[in-house]
Amino acid sequence: MIQFLAGICIKDHKNYNDANVRRQYGILCGAFGVVLNIILVVIKSVAALMAGSVSILADAANNLSDAQTSIVTIIGFKLASQKPDKKHPFGHGRIEYVAGLIVAFFIFGMAIELLRTSVKKILAPERTEFNLVIAGILIVSILIKLYMFVYNKDLGKKISSAVLVNNAKDSISDVVSTSVVLFSSFISNAFDISLDGYAGTLVACFIFYQAFEATRDTISPLLGEAPSEEMIMSIEQDVLQYDKILGVHDIVVHNYGPSMTMMSLHVEISSDGTLLEAHDLVDEIEQFLNNKYSCSSVIHVDPVDFHNEEVWLMREKIAGRIRALGPDIRFHDFRIIHHGVQKIIAFDIVVPFDYDASDDEVREFAKRSCMEMYPGYDTEVTVDKAEILR
């Protein structure tokens, strides 16, 4: 149904990376979610009144909350699609993450309320009614929520939307909660025991877990998470396919929302070429990266003098000493800088975040090693983190 509506309402609806297409999908999913959740509120409220069941009533209240989160989804996509301005030059895409966080808080709120009413039901149990009509309503509710889970999860992945992914988690929470309510209602009626409050408590615990996961997954990009190892490797391979590129490092990716990514990296090029040739090459690579990753990329050029045998031997000798720090340590951007009579050995070392030694200890080890091997040189060492820079 949602794909059918998308084909009618969204132009070029399969271009999931387009910002306008993403916005329209978000609004469509939000509006569709409002309609389905209102339907669920009505039919579950009828079932709750017929059965006298607090767990079914709580389930209906949950769907009312879901309708509110769908409205938040619509507002979030609309605000996130605003054009960049003077105060927000990289756009407003992170508002979508904020909307996802609000959805997660709604899930928390629903879990707290369900737990409260369930505990009251445990302390003061009441007999509930159960018949085929009530069972049918709950089964239809489960099927609707399963469908909402599927389309939110599918489109959430396709358009990289934290809001829709959280909506999918909320929907599968509803599937579990309604299934438990259905099962407990059947058992209670068949064996004349009251499981209503216990079923509600079990569902509340599950929803708490879903809310925690949704909050964690939404806060991470807001704080600024590192790019995936797969993305870093893909960028490296894309850049190294150009013959004149000898190496690539210091890859930094900043996410300002699903539709705005900034990327910077350093490439090593032979110092034999002209500045104009280097500029043309990196400009071509930037355009390629921009198109493939829907980003804005900036490339810094590190010239490498491969024809100076003395410099090359120094590099290999120092690299051998640096490798003593461990197999996870990387070494690049080696150069000799001349300032009059002063000679400086300069290079970068990349260490993992969880490396045992501090950055200062790594730096002092590198400087001491260089001083022992080349006492006539000063040393400049930059220490980078592997999870940020590659």
Secondary structure, 3 states (H helix, E strand, C coil): CHHHHHHHHCCCCCCCCCHHHHHHHHHHHHHHHHHHHHHHHHHHHHHHHHHCCHHHHHHHHHHHHHHHHHHHHHHHHHHHCCCCCCCCCCCCCCHHHHHHHHHHHHHHHHHHHHHHHHHHHHHCCCCCCCCHHHHHHHHHHHHHHHHHHHHHHHHHHHCCCHHHHHHHHHHHHHHHHHHHHHHHHHHHHHHCCCCHHHHHHHHHHHHHHHHHHHHHHHHHHHHCCCCCHHHHHHHHHHHHCCCCEEEEEEEEEEECCCCCEEEEEEEEEECCCCHHHHHHHHHHHHHHHHHHHCEEEEEEEEEECCCCHHHHHHHHHHHHHHHHHCCCCEEEEEEEEEECCEEEEEEEEEECCCCCCCHHHHHHHHHHHHHHHCCCCEEEEEEEECCCCC
